[in-house]
């Protein structure tokens, strides 16, 4: 199916007067009903809004491509509306929208959706086509321009006596920017008289896969990507890594930098070796990305484990102790199994991201050692980095005879790295953290014996909870558990509120001031709300990583306010986990209203602090 097969003059309306996205969707879907493309207006608007909730369909620079799949669609179509005035619209560049292409595909033809989306996206990259969109006085002008652009795409390129570049494009959603970057690079290559081959890794899978011969003949490699890909096939090549957005905006500059080896790194000569970065800036960025990679694999495990634990408590506080019962099984899956995997997975995938496959085994084992020895999140984080970089060092600096090279990654690296980093985790990392935990526990016990120390206790609780489920948080939680064992329930009430506040506060902040956060952070905010309500503090980790200067103080401020309200209202909680699910369990929470009030007070304080501090730091940054 081609774009022009379903795009005609009846699908184009110029100078439409709407002021909101709701009005826009209403008018466009009304047109679809008139064209007998859909049967039910409300159902299709719902399908559009569901898709909008997943990620922005505004692709930037005033253009949007909303789309949806629904059983109410009769036949495929593409609508184009040019608006009289730009309207607010969730876009990748957070700007308004004035040109809207709406793609409508029946369920039985959904395999065509990605191709058609990419066709529209790449069409919008053509400057001459955009000029026509802005100035056209009739639909026929737009259709003629689209037809010319289609013909221009079909051409042969003589690769003789030309410098050669291979590229991979891949954006977060795998749709618009993936293919816009592809076309931008092709346009730049044509202007520069460079022979270019581009592989796209979009939502529909890999297209135009680069061959070994293409890679071998290339003078440079460009990776215009917003997510991790397998780089092992580019070993020995000069590689330039940029965002898909930069490839779209600065295609010629990107290709020239790749050819001149500006900002490139040499991919190591073994598939198990990682990138060798040549610039300090690149090193910092990659170090941070390794951590994000580990966290991204850990979060789903935290989600699954925390919610299953909460569900087990819904049968009763001690129901999980009845071996063989459903709540026991839920607790075994969520607590004993899922939560036991959090830190091993974090460390394992950090090491994997640094050193490829050989780093995974030492990393995941060291993560389990950190979990078992009490150093938790920080122990796993440090252990994952140490394991990954040690594997990388061995691969790069320790040559092995070819006769036993196979044993290097199968036997030598797993055993030696696991032993060295495992011992460091136990004796160097674990010991000091355990000692610090004992000191803090004694200090907390002293405060809890003194009524005048409640304010100080709230402050200490909130300050120590900054690491979001890490060893410091575990100290506070352990203290609340010890009090629970003595039938003292106030500390658990305050601690649970503090643990729920960071993710809930971040969710509120992204809702009230979305422009302060990028697309990924806004998506993380939606997940954080669910996690926060389930008392899964780790839901705020993406914000700890992306905006530490504003998020950490916000966690502390919100936690302090929430804890203070909980202590002041004498909130008591008799269960060690569960979050708001505990409201469904009789006698688990002394007063549900007080519980909700403390959460809201802390969440609001956290969100307000996050907004204020983020604006402050952004202002300081722009002033530099």
C-alpha angles and dihedrals in degrees: 000000000000127000093241090054090071102026118084142146093276088060095057127083123175129207099011115185112221131135104198139036089244090059091045094053091045092054095043094048090046087057090050089055090050090051089049091238094128135026103207121042097193094049093052093046086053090052090051092050092048089055091046089055092058098057137326118287091197103104096193139259092066099308131115134179108195115184141165143183119227140155088236092071112105101183138357121270144159121218125196122198123181110202126220091221129017116256132206110268134164102257137166089246091040090236130131124270130231103162119059129184112186116200118204120189130172117234093249091058098042091119087073094056099087093048093049092047090051091048091054092044094052092044089058090054091067108098093206091052091051091052089054091049089054097046107028116125096189138034090239091067091056094046091049091051091050090051092051091049090052092053092047091059093063107079139120122239124212107223097188117121092001130121110248132222130179121202142185121206124194131153130192096265095034093228128078107016093039092064097032089057089049093054094042091055092047090051091049092048091052091052092047094044090239124144109235134185118191129195116198121208101194138152090283093055133257117337128187091011112207114247125224088247093054091050093046092052095046121110091206143359125229119198108193095182140142096193138039121284135175106275098174094104091062094065114152093013130120103249128195115194119198137154119268088242092059091048089054095049101034106027097148093045091050094051092046092051090051092051092045092046092237110160093354129133131206115247107232118257094246127063088232094056122092132224120294107220120208101193130063091226091055091049092054092049094049093046088056093046091055089059093047090051092056093045092049090058093044099051097069089052091051090049094049094044097045096048093046090051089051090050091052090055091052087075090057137303095268098026092108089066091070100093115223095023126118094252089049089052092048090051092047090054097041105033109021095037114021097039090046088060098051100089097034089054091047093052094038095056094042088056091043091052090052101041105016121230098342090060096056101075097048090042097052092045092050089049090056090048089053091050093048095047095049100248089114121170098003093043091051092044094052093040092051092053093045093049093047096048093044090053089048091051093050092049093050103035107030112069117203128203110261090237092068101025090117090063091057097078098026101047116002101048098042094048101040098040094044091050096047098042092038090057091046090051092052102040104025106029104025099046100057093043091051090048091050090049091055091051092049093047091054090048093051092050090054092052094048091057091061121067090204088059095065093096090047089046090053090050093048092046092052095044093050092047092066093104093065103230096344127124095289091052090046089058091057092044091048090053090052090049091051090051089048090056088056091050092253105135105173097085092052090052092053095042094050091051090049091050092051097045102072098058093037091048091050091049091052091047093053090049098049097039107022094160091068090064133059124236095268092050092050090051090048088053091061091052092043092060093057092044093047093052087053093051093250102143092182088077087085094055095099088061092045087056100042101037108018096155093059101028101052096055088043091054090052096046093047092045091049093052093045093047093047092052091047093051093043092053091043091238112186128192122188099191126078095220144006109093115208090352086077089071086074093057118083114244094359091111121036092214122006093195091055089047092054091043092054091048092049093047092050094042093050092048090048093048094046091049091048092052094046095045094044091052090047094052092044089052092050091048093051090049093057 
